[in-house]
Amino acid sequence: MKFPATMTPQTTIILIAAAFAALVQAADAFSIPERPQDRRSLLQQIVTAAAASLPSSSANALLVDNSSPDLPAFKGEISEAKQRFQLAIKDIDDLITNYDAISKTGGDNVRLYLGTQGVKSHMYGIMKVLKSLKDEADDIVDYTEAMNEFEAYLFQAEGAAYQSLFVEHSSAKGTPESLLKTAKGDVMNMRKYMGALATQLHLDS
């Protein structure tokens, strides 16, 4: 089983407990054979059955796991910038679609999608990418205004997701859930401005 790059201790314990429970449940369906080769075959059947019985919604919603490669540094080429921007839009669409499952695993996984935690998301370094595309826009003034609005909402989404990690241990008002809900609203606004930027660049949004 592959685990996400960022997991809280609580999430790890829950996953281990769920895996053990599923393993025990699967084992109940089998009798233990006497021959070693048969026992090995039985063990393989148990592991397969246990894996199939585990819930998968949260795991499928996560962007990366420990084996995922880091995103290479942006080299500044226009074709690369356009491709990275389109992939960043896809990552944000995935975040919005699976937001409830992703946010349940904590603010760091939301930040992973935003490109502000780790270097796995195509959102990583997104402002450098967008600035390199200014001269490709239909209207550089409209493009710059949309880019600035996008950056402001990105900053706000990152701030809310980050604050959700510590709000329970501070004097600040709010809960992790309320802050992550705020972050979702900011992400939705980010996506709106990404669409406007893509239109300026004649890219499918």
C-alpha positions as CSV (number, residue, x, y, z in Angstrom):
1,M,0.0,0.0,0.0
2,K,1.3,3.5,-0.9
3,F,0.9,6.3,1.6
4,P,0.5,10.0,0.8
5,A,3.6,12.2,1.2
6,T,2.0,14.1,4.0
7,M,0.1,12.3,6.7
8,T,-0.7,13.2,10.2
9,P,0.0,10.6,13.0
10,Q,-3.7,10.2,13.4
11,T,-4.2,9.4,9.8
12,T,-1.4,6.8,9.9
13,I,-3.0,5.1,12.9
14,I,-6.4,5.0,11.3
15,L,-5.0,3.5,8.1
16,I,-3.0,0.9,10.0
17,A,-6.0,0.0,12.1
18,A,-8.2,-0.3,9.0
19,A,-5.7,-2.5,7.2
20,F,-5.4,-4.8,10.2
21,A,-9.2,-5.1,10.6
22,A,-9.5,-5.8,6.9
23,L,-6.8,-8.5,7.2
24,V,-8.5,-10.2,10.1
25,Q,-11.8,-10.1,8.3
26,A,-10.3,-11.6,5.2
27,A,-8.5,-14.3,7.2
28,D,-11.8,-15.4,8.7
29,A,-12.9,-16.6,5.3
30,F,-10.0,-19.1,5.0
31,S,-8.8,-22.2,6.9
32,I,-5.1,-22.6,7.6
33,P,-3.6,-25.3,5.5
34,E,-0.8,-27.6,6.8
35,R,1.7,-27.5,3.8
36,P,4.1,-24.4,3.7
37,Q,3.4,-23.8,0.0
38,D,-0.3,-23.8,0.6
39,R,0.1,-21.4,3.5
40,R,2.0,-19.0,1.2
41,S,-0.8,-19.2,-1.3
42,L,-3.3,-18.5,1.4
43,L,-1.4,-15.5,2.7
44,Q,-1.4,-14.0,-0.8
45,Q,-5.1,-14.5,-1.1
46,I,-5.7,-12.8,2.3
47,V,-3.6,-9.8,1.4
48,T,-5.4,-9.4,-1.9
49,A,-8.8,-9.7,-0.2
50,A,-7.8,-7.3,2.5
51,A,-6.6,-4.7,0.0
52,A,-9.9,-5.0,-1.9
53,S,-12.0,-4.4,1.2
54,L,-10.2,-1.2,2.3
55,P,-11.9,2.2,1.6
56,S,-10.3,3.9,-1.4
57,S,-11.9,7.4,-1.7
58,S,-9.3,9.3,0.3
59,A,-6.3,7.5,-1.3
60,N,-7.7,8.0,-4.8
61,A,-8.2,11.7,-4.1
62,L,-4.7,12.4,-3.1
63,L,-2.4,13.9,-5.7
64,V,0.8,12.1,-5.0
65,D,2.4,9.4,-2.9
66,N,6.0,8.9,-1.7
67,S,7.1,7.4,-5.0
68,S,5.9,10.3,-7.1
69,P,8.7,12.3,-8.7
70,D,9.3,15.9,-7.9
71,L,8.4,18.5,-10.5
72,P,11.5,19.7,-12.3
73,A,12.4,23.4,-12.2
74,F,10.7,25.6,-14.7
75,K,13.2,26.4,-17.5
76,G,11.4,29.4,-18.9
77,E,10.4,28.2,-22.3
78,I,7.0,29.3,-23.6
79,S,5.8,25.9,-24.8
80,E,6.8,24.4,-21.4
81,A,5.0,27.3,-19.6
82,K,1.8,26.7,-21.5
83,Q,1.9,23.0,-20.8
84,R,2.6,23.5,-17.1
85,F,-0.2,26.0,-16.8
86,Q,-2.7,23.6,-18.4
87,L,-1.5,20.8,-16.0
88,A,-1.9,23.2,-13.1
89,I,-5.5,23.9,-14.1
90,K,-6.1,20.1,-14.1
91,D,-4.6,19.8,-10.6
92,I,-6.8,22.6,-9.3
93,D,-9.9,20.9,-11.0
94,D,-8.9,17.7,-9.2
95,L,-8.6,19.5,-5.9
96,I,-12.1,21.1,-6.3
97,T,-13.7,17.8,-7.4
98,N,-12.2,15.8,-4.5
99,Y,-12.0,18.7,-2.0
100,D,-14.0,17.0,0.8
101,A,-11.9,13.9,0.8
102,I,-8.6,15.8,0.4
103,S,-9.3,18.3,3.1
104,K,-10.3,15.5,5.6
105,T,-6.6,14.5,5.5
106,G,-5.5,17.9,6.7
107,G,-4.5,21.3,5.4
108,D,-1.1,20.1,4.2
109,N,-2.7,18.0,1.5
110,V,-4.7,21.0,0.3
111,R,-1.4,22.9,0.2
112,L,0.2,20.1,-1.7
113,Y,-2.3,20.8,-4.6
114,L,-1.7,24.5,-4.3
115,G,2.0,24.0,-4.9
116,T,3.0,25.6,-1.6
117,Q,3.8,22.3,0.2
118,G,6.3,20.1,-1.6
119,V,7.1,20.1,-5.3
120,K,4.7,17.6,-6.7
121,S,1.9,19.7,-8.0
122,H,2.1,21.6,-11.3
123,M,1.0,24.6,-9.3
124,Y,4.5,24.7,-7.9
125,G,6.2,27.9,-9.2
126,I,3.0,28.9,-11.0
127,M,3.6,32.6,-10.7
128,K,6.9,32.4,-12.5
129,V,5.1,30.4,-15.2
130,L,2.3,32.9,-15.6
131,K,4.7,35.9,-15.7
132,S,6.7,34.3,-18.5
133,L,3.5,34.1,-20.6
134,K,2.6,37.8,-20.4
135,D,3.7,38.6,-23.9
136,E,1.5,35.8,-25.2
137,A,-1.7,37.3,-23.9
138,D,-4.3,39.1,-26.1
139,D,-4.4,42.0,-23.7
140,I,-1.4,42.4,-21.4
141,V,-3.3,44.7,-19.0
142,D,-6.3,42.4,-18.6
143,Y,-3.9,39.4,-18.3
144,T,-1.9,41.2,-15.6
145,E,-5.0,42.1,-13.6
146,A,-6.3,38.5,-13.8
147,M,-2.9,37.2,-12.8
148,N,-2.8,39.5,-9.7
149,E,-6.3,38.5,-8.6
150,F,-5.3,34.8,-9.0
151,E,-2.2,35.4,-6.9
152,A,-4.2,37.1,-4.2
153,Y,-6.6,34.2,-3.9
154,L,-3.7,31.7,-4.0
155,F,-2.1,33.6,-1.1
156,Q,-5.4,33.5,0.8
157,A,-6.1,29.8,0.2
158,E,-2.6,28.9,1.3
159,G,-3.0,31.1,4.4
160,A,-6.3,29.5,5.4
161,A,-5.1,25.9,4.8
162,Y,-1.9,26.6,6.7
163,Q,-3.7,28.2,9.6
164,S,-6.1,25.2,9.8
165,L,-3.1,23.1,11.0
166,F,-2.6,25.2,14.2
167,V,-5.9,26.9,15.0
168,E,-6.9,24.3,17.6
169,H,-3.7,25.1,19.6
170,S,-4.0,28.9,19.3
171,S,-6.2,31.7,20.6
172,A,-7.4,32.4,17.0
173,K,-11.1,32.0,16.3
174,G,-12.2,29.3,14.0
175,T,-11.8,25.5,13.5
176,P,-9.8,23.5,11.0
177,E,-13.1,22.7,9.2
178,S,-14.1,26.4,8.9
179,L,-10.7,27.5,7.7
180,L,-10.6,24.7,5.1
181,K,-14.0,25.8,3.9
182,T,-12.7,29.3,3.5
183,A,-9.7,27.9,1.6
184,K,-12.1,26.1,-0.8
185,G,-13.8,29.4,-1.6
186,D,-10.5,30.9,-2.4
187,V,-9.6,28.0,-4.6
188,M,-12.9,28.4,-6.5
189,N,-12.0,32.0,-7.2
190,M,-8.5,31.0,-8.2
191,R,-10.0,28.6,-10.8
192,K,-12.2,31.4,-12.2
193,Y,-9.1,33.6,-12.8
194,M,-7.2,30.6,-14.3
195,G,-10.0,30.3,-16.8
196,A,-9.6,34.0,-17.7
197,L,-5.9,33.7,-18.1
198,A,-6.3,30.6,-20.3
199,T,-8.7,32.5,-22.5
200,Q,-6.1,35.3,-22.9
201,L,-3.6,32.7,-23.9
202,H,-6.0,30.7,-26.2
203,L,-5.6,27.6,-24.1
204,D,-8.3,25.1,-23.3
205,S,-9.4,25.8,-19.7
